[in-house]
Amino acid sequence: MTSRHADFVAKYFEDILDALPDGVFISDVSGITLRVNRMYEQLTGLKQEDVQGKQVRSLVENGIFDKILNPEIVRTGKPATHVQQLQNGKRLVLSGFPVFDERGTLRLVVTFVRDITMITRLNEQMDEQRQLIDHFHKQMAYISNEQSKALTPVYVSSAMQEVVTVLLTVAPTDASVLLLGETGVGKDVFARLTHARSNRQDKIFLKVDCGGISETLTESELFGYMPGAFTGASSKGKAGYFELADGGTVFLDEIGELPLSMQTRLLRVLQDGEIMRVGATRTSKVDVRIIAATNKNLAECVEQGTFRRDLYYRLNVAPVTIPPLRERPDDVRPLVEHFLHYYSSKYGKRMAMMDITMTLLTYHQWPGNVRELQNVVHGLVITNKGSHISPRDLPPHLREDGAQDMSYCDALLSGGRPLKQIMGDMERDFLQQAIALHGSVQKVADLFQVDRSTIFRKIQKR
């Protein structure tokens, strides 16, 4: 380049700097600021007169910058890159380069500056989304694990076999299912079984407790809302349960508690497959299967005007009534054994139920159904210190009710058999349970300080 050309470029040097799309910060080897361009002023809010002639280290000491490149580049003679945080919250990426003269002596440091505030925020938002997705996946894994535990109902009675047969017939279809029965009979278990045997088994199963959501929140929870739809609403809006379960199954537990206003909205989902978020002006399509459950007589609710007749007909496509536990006493023993094994494993115990205790449990009426039985067994495993659960370990009401209702106990207490024979039967029952629990006669003999021959004699004695 001729001197004339060089002079021409030098004449317009200031204008060239100001035309660059990146901020430019020029300093000498001693760290004195020489020049910044217009874009730098726009990015940082600092004017030429604010920094010109200032030592870059003093700018850091005064809190204007948190990072500078000049000292590092002067020391190494190599380019460097850092992220700089300004007082106004902006984040800038600094790319600094050494400038040498014709003799190879370092003279200047030129730093190019770009605003990455928006990129940083986007990255942070992406990190938050990744964390939410990870959290969601963990929740789904937990839900899937919990579902797998409850997919197979425990029963031996013919009444429950009929229930399962009907559900397995209906499950592959998309028909709405209405589960009827008292509180605690296991409607949740049969809803999950129906979903697991359906064509939607790989999609989400979402349980909604209609009685556990306040009426003021029911609409936004079920159908979602748009950004700023009401006071306290998220600025990003929120998807409702039906959107979250799109392609899967929504289990509406205790649907008889659903407010009439929400029943109208639910009818639209069943009829048209459409939902409308709170604050929205247009509907959205959803594909969900509805399984509903209630302990109420919905037909009576319809006559009383507390449940929509058209919704009842829509839900009543495949009604299934789950009988209470008192009507199927044959299921008590397998349920007790199931929960006893589950909680014994959970708490690291080895426990067994004496036959007389099991008989007492079988004759109990169980007003709370399977849920009550589960809680009783749970409590027995936690509180019992021995390896066998005897009648005296039961809660008082179970002992009293069982003694009143159980013909076996009546026979024992009536004196119809010799005491020696009764005690012999109880000894045999106890030893058989102990052998089953500990795995060998020798171990039982050691634990209870008795000869093996005595154990064999008592077990075989009739």
C-alpha positions in Angstrom: 0.0 0.0 0.0 1.4 3.4 -1.0 1.8 6.1 1.6 -1.0 8.0 -0.2 -3.4 5.1 0.3 -2.2 4.6 3.9 -2.9 8.3 4.6 -6.4 8.0 3.0 -7.2 5.0 5.2 -5.8 6.7 8.3 -8.0 9.7 7.6 -11.1 7.6 7.8 -9.9 5.3 10.5 -12.4 6.6 13.1 -15.2 6.1 10.7 -14.1 2.6 9.8 -14.0 1.7 13.6 -17.5 3.1 14.1 -18.8 1.1 11.0 -17.8 -2.3 12.5 -20.6 -4.4 13.8 -18.6 -5.5 16.9 -17.5 -3.3 19.7 -13.8 -2.4 19.6 -11.6 -1.6 22.6 -8.0 -0.5 21.9 -5.3 -0.3 24.7 -1.5 0.0 24.8 1.0 -2.3 26.4 0.8 -0.4 29.7 -3.0 -0.9 29.9 -4.1 2.6 29.0 -7.3 2.8 27.0 -6.8 4.6 23.7 -10.0 4.2 21.8 -13.4 2.6 21.7 -15.9 2.6 18.8 -19.5 3.5 18.6 -20.7 -0.1 18.9 -18.7 -0.5 22.1 -20.5 2.5 23.5 -23.9 1.0 22.6 -23.1 -2.4 24.0 -21.6 -1.2 27.3 -23.3 2.2 27.9 -19.8 3.6 28.4 -18.7 6.7 26.4 -15.3 7.3 24.9 -14.6 10.1 27.4 -15.5 7.7 30.3 -12.7 5.2 29.5 -10.1 7.0 27.3 -6.8 7.4 29.1 -8.0 5.1 31.9 -5.9 2.2 33.1 -7.8 -1.0 32.5 -6.9 -2.4 35.9 -8.5 0.7 37.5 -11.7 0.0 35.6 -11.8 -3.5 37.1 -11.0 -2.1 40.6 -13.9 0.4 40.3 -16.3 -2.5 39.4 -16.9 -1.4 35.8 -15.6 -4.6 34.4 -15.0 -8.0 36.0 -12.6 -9.3 33.3 -9.9 -7.7 31.1 -7.6 -9.2 28.5 -4.8 -6.6 28.2 -2.5 -7.9 31.0 -2.8 -11.5 29.8 -2.1 -10.7 26.1 0.8 -8.4 27.0 2.3 -11.2 29.2 1.8 -14.0 26.6 1.8 -12.2 23.3 -1.1 -14.5 22.3 -4.8 -14.0 21.6 -7.2 -14.6 24.4 -10.9 -14.9 25.0 -13.0 -14.3 28.1 -16.6 -13.6 29.1 -17.1 -10.2 30.8 -20.0 -9.3 33.1 -21.1 -5.6 33.2 -22.7 -3.8 36.1 -26.0 -3.6 34.1 -26.2 -7.4 33.9 -25.0 -7.7 30.3 -22.6 -10.5 29.4 -20.0 -9.8 26.7 -17.6 -12.1 25.0 -14.1 -10.5 24.6 -11.7 -11.7 21.9 -8.4 -9.9 22.3 -5.5 -9.8 19.8 -1.9 -8.5 20.1 -0.7 -6.0 17.5 3.1 -5.9 16.7 5.2 -3.4 14.9 7.5 -4.2 12.0 10.2 -5.2 14.5 8.0 -7.7 16.3 7.5 -5.5 19.3 4.1 -5.7 21.0 2.5 -2.2 20.7 -1.3 -2.5 21.1 -4.0 -4.9 22.3 -7.2 -4.8 20.2 -10.3 -6.4 21.8 -13.4 -7.2 19.9 -16.6 -7.3 21.9 -19.9 -9.1 21.3 -23.1 -9.2 23.3 -24.0 -12.7 24.4 -26.6 -11.8 27.0 -29.5 -13.2 24.9 -27.5 -16.3 24.0 -26.6 -16.8 27.7 -30.3 -16.5 28.7 -31.3 -18.9 26.0 -28.7 -21.4 27.2 -29.9 -20.9 30.8 -33.5 -21.5 29.7 -32.4 -24.6 27.8 -30.6 -25.8 31.0 -33.8 -25.2 33.0 -35.8 -27.1 30.4 -33.3 -30.0 30.4 -33.6 -30.1 34.2 -37.4 -30.1 34.0 -37.3 -32.9 31.4 -34.9 -34.9 33.5 -37.2 -34.3 36.5 -40.2 -35.4 34.4 -38.4 -38.5 33.2 -37.6 -39.4 36.8 -41.2 -38.9 37.8 -42.3 -41.0 34.9 -39.9 -43.7 35.8 -41.2 -43.7 39.4 -44.8 -43.7 38.2 -44.1 -46.5 35.8 -42.4 -48.5 38.7 -45.4 -47.8 41.0 -47.8 -48.8 38.2 -46.0 -52.1 37.6 -46.5 -53.0 41.2 -50.2 -52.5 41.0 -51.0 -54.0 37.6 -52.0 -57.4 38.8 -54.9 -57.5 41.2 -54.7 -60.0 44.0 -57.7 -62.3 44.2 -59.0 -65.9 44.1 -62.8 -65.3 44.3 -65.0 -65.9 41.3 -66.6 -62.4 41.8 -63.3 -60.7 41.1 -62.5 -63.0 38.2 -65.7 -61.8 36.6 -64.5 -58.1 37.1 -61.1 -58.8 35.6 -62.6 -60.7 32.6 -64.8 -57.8 31.7 -62.0 -55.2 32.0 -59.6 -57.3 29.9 -62.3 -57.5 27.3 -62.9 -53.8 27.3 -59.2 -52.7 27.7 -58.1 -53.0 24.0 -60.9 -50.6 22.9 -61.0 -46.9 23.4 -64.4 -47.1 25.2 -64.8 -45.0 28.4 -64.8 -47.2 31.5 -66.7 -46.4 34.7 -65.5 -48.2 37.8 -68.0 -48.3 40.6 -67.5 -49.4 44.2 -67.0 -48.4 47.8 -64.0 -46.4 48.9 -60.9 -48.6 49.2 -62.0 -51.5 47.0 -59.0 -51.0 44.6 -60.5 -49.0 41.7 -57.1 -47.4 41.1 -55.5 -50.9 40.6 -58.2 -51.9 38.1 -57.9 -48.6 36.2 -54.1 -49.1 35.8 -54.7 -52.7 34.8 -57.1 -51.5 32.1 -54.5 -49.0 30.8 -51.7 -51.6 30.8 -53.8 -53.9 28.7 -54.8 -51.2 26.2 -53.3 -50.0 23.0 -52.1 -46.9 24.9 -50.0 -48.9 27.4 -46.8 -47.2 26.2 -48.3 -43.7 26.8 -48.9 -41.8 30.0 -51.4 -42.8 32.6 -52.4 -39.7 34.5 -54.5 -40.0 37.7 -56.7 -37.0 38.6 -58.3 -36.8 42.1 -61.5 -34.9 41.3 -62.2 -34.5 45.0 -58.8 -33.3 45.9 -58.6 -30.2 43.7 -60.3 -27.0 44.9 -63.2 -25.9 42.7 -61.4 -22.6 41.9 -58.4 -24.5 40.5 -60.2 -27.4 38.8 -60.6 -25.7 35.5 -57.0 -24.5 35.1 -55.6 -27.9 36.3 -57.7 -30.0 34.0 -57.7 -27.8 30.9 -54.6 -25.5 31.4 -54.4 -21.7 30.9 -52.9 -19.1 28.7 -50.2 -16.7 29.8 -51.6 -14.1 32.2 -55.1 -15.6 32.1 -55.7 -14.7 35.7 -54.0 -13.1 38.7 -51.1 -15.3 39.7 -51.0 -17.2 36.4 -47.6 -18.1 35.0 -46.4 -15.7 32.3 -45.7 -18.8 30.2 -49.1 -20.4 30.6 -49.6 -24.0 31.6 -50.8 -27.2 30.0 -53.6 -29.0 31.7 -53.9 -32.7 32.5 -55.7 -33.6 29.3 -52.9 -32.0 27.2 -50.2 -33.7 29.3 -51.9 -37.1 28.8 -52.5 -36.6 25.0 -52.3 -40.1 23.5 -52.6 -41.8 26.8 -55.2 -42.4 29.6 -56.7 -40.0 32.1 -58.1 -41.6 35.2 -60.7 -39.4 36.9 -61.0 -40.7 40.4 -64.1 -39.8 42.4 -65.7 -38.2 39.4 -68.9 -37.7 41.4 -67.1 -34.8 43.1 -66.6 -32.9 39.9 -68.4 -29.5 39.8 -71.2 -29.2 37.3 -69.3 -26.5 35.4 -66.4 -28.8 34.8 -68.8 -31.7 33.9 -69.8 -29.6 30.9 -66.2 -29.1 29.9 -65.5 -32.8 30.3 -68.5 -33.7 28.1 -66.8 -31.7 25.3 -63.6 -33.8 25.7 -65.6 -37.0 25.4 -67.8 -35.9 22.5 -65.4 -33.9 20.3 -61.9 -34.6 21.7 -61.4 -30.9 22.2 -60.2 -28.7 25.2 -59.9 -25.0 25.6 -57.4 -23.5 28.0 -58.5 -20.8 30.4 -58.1 -17.5 28.6 -57.8 -19.1 25.1 -60.0 -18.2 22.2 -59.6 -21.4 20.2 -59.9 -25.1 21.0 -57.2 -27.7 20.8 -57.6 -31.3 19.8 -56.6 -34.0 22.4 -56.6 -37.8 22.1 -57.2 -39.3 25.6 -59.1 -42.3 26.9 -61.2 -41.7 30.0 -61.5 -44.1 32.9 -63.7 -42.7 35.7 -64.3 -44.0 39.1 -66.7 -43.2 41.9 -68.1 -44.5 45.2 -71.4 -42.7 44.6 -74.5 -43.9 42.8 -74.3 -41.7 39.7 -77.8 -42.6 38.6 -79.1 -41.1 41.9 -76.9 -38.1 41.4 -78.4 -37.5 38.0 -81.9 -37.6 39.5 -80.8 -35.2 42.3 -79.4 -32.8 39.7 -75.8 -33.0 40.9 -74.5 -34.9 37.9 -75.2 -34.3 34.2 -77.4 -36.9 32.6 -75.6 -36.7 29.2 -72.2 -37.0 30.8 -73.4 -40.0 32.8 -74.5 -41.8 29.6 -71.2 -41.0 28.0 -69.2 -42.4 30.9 -71.5 -45.4 31.4 -70.4 -47.2 28.2 -68.6 -50.0 30.1 -69.6 -49.9 33.8 -67.8 -52.3 36.1 -68.8 -52.7 39.8 -66.0 -53.9 42.1 -67.6 -55.8 45.1 -66.6 -54.9 48.6 -64.2 -57.1 50.5 -66.9 -58.3 52.9 -68.6 -60.0 50.0 -65.5 -61.9 48.9 -63.9 -63.2 52.1 -61.9 -65.7 50.0 -59.7 -62.8 48.8 -58.7 -61.9 52.4 -56.0 -64.5 52.8 -54.1 -63.9 49.4 -54.3 -60.1 50.1 -52.9 -60.5 53.6 -50.1 -62.7 52.3 -49.4 -60.2 49.5 -49.1 -57.2 51.8 -47.3 -59.2 54.5 -44.6 -60.2 51.9 -44.4 -56.7 50.5 -43.9 -54.9 53.9 -41.7 -57.6 55.4 -39.4 -57.2 52.4 -39.6 -53.4 52.6 -38.5 -53.3 56.3 -36.1 -56.2 56.2 -38.2 -58.6 58.3 -39.3 -62.2 58.1 -42.8 -62.5 59.4 -45.7 -65.0 59.1 -49.3 -64.9 60.1 -50.6 -67.6 62.5 -53.6 -69.6 61.1 -55.9 -68.5 63.9 -54.9 -64.9 63.2 -55.6 -65.3 59.5 -59.0 -66.8 60.4 -59.8 -63.7 62.5 -58.9 -61.4 59.6 -61.0 -63.4 57.2 -64.1 -63.0 59.4 -63.7 -59.3 59.8 -66.2 -57.2 57.8 -63.5 -54.7 56.5 -65.6 -51.5 56.1 -62.6 -49.8 54.7 -62.1 -52.7 52.2 -58.7 -53.5 50.7 -57.2 -50.2 51.8 -58.1 -50.9 55.4 -56.6 -54.4 55.2 -53.4 -53.0 53.7 -53.0 -50.4 56.5 -53.6 -53.1 59.2 -50.9 -55.4 57.7 -48.6 -52.4 57.3 -49.1 -51.5 61.0 -48.6 -55.1 62.2 -45.3 -55.4 60.3 -44.0 -52.2 61.7 -45.0 -52.7 65.4 -44.6 -56.5 65.8 -41.3 -57.5 67.3 -41.7 -61.2 66.9 -41.6 -63.4 63.7 -45.2 -64.6 64.1 -48.3 -62.4 64.2 -50.8 -63.8 66.8 -54.4 -62.7 67.6 -53.2 -60.6 70.5 -51.0 -58.6 68.1 -54.2 -57.4 66.2 -55.8 -54.1 66.9 -58.5 -54.5 69.6 -61.5 -53.9 67.3 -60.3 -56.8 65.0 -59.9 -59.2 67.9 -63.3 -58.3 69.3 -65.1 -58.4 65.9 -63.4 -61.6 64.9 -64.2 -63.3 68.2 -67.8 -62.4 67.7 -68.2 -63.5 64.1 -65.8 -66.5 63.8 -67.3 -69.9 64.3 -63.9 -71.4 64.8 -63.2 -69.3 67.8 -66.7 -70.0 69.1 -65.9 -73.7 68.9 -62.7 -73.2 70.8 -64.3 -71.2 73.5 -67.4 -73.4 73.9 -65.3 -76.3 75.3 -66.3 -78.8 72.7 -62.8 -80.2 72.5 -60.2 -81.1 75.1 -57.7 -78.4 76.0 -54.8 -80.7 75.3 -56.1 -81.3 71.7 -56.6 -77.5 71.2 -53.1 -76.7 72.5 -51.6 -79.5 70.3 -53.2 -78.0 67.2 -51.9 -74.6 68.1 -48.4 -76.0 68.7 -48.5 -77.8 65.4 -49.6 -74.6 63.6 -46.9 -72.6 65.3 -44.1 -75.0 64.4 -45.2 -75.4 60.8 -45.2 -71.6 60.4 -41.8 -71.4 62.1 -40.3 -74.1 59.8 -41.7 -72.3 56.7 -40.3 -69.0 57.9 -36.8 -70.2 58.9 -36.3 -72.9 56.3 -35.3 -75.9 58.4 -36.3 -78.0 61.4 -32.8 -77.7 62.9 -32.9 -74.0 62.9 -36.3 -73.9 64.6 -35.0 -76.5 67.2 -32.1 -74.2 68.0 -34.2 -71.0 68.2 -36.8 -72.5 70.5 -34.5 -74.8 72.4 -36.3 -78.1 71.6 -35.2 -81.4 70.2 -35.7 -82.1 66.5 -37.5 -85.3 67.4 -39.9 -83.3 69.6 -40.7 -81.0 66.7 -41.4 -83.9 64.3 -43.6 -85.6 66.9 -45.7 -82.4 67.6 -46.1 -81.7 63.8 -47.3 -85.3 63.1 -49.6 -85.5 66.1 -53.3 -85.4 65.4 
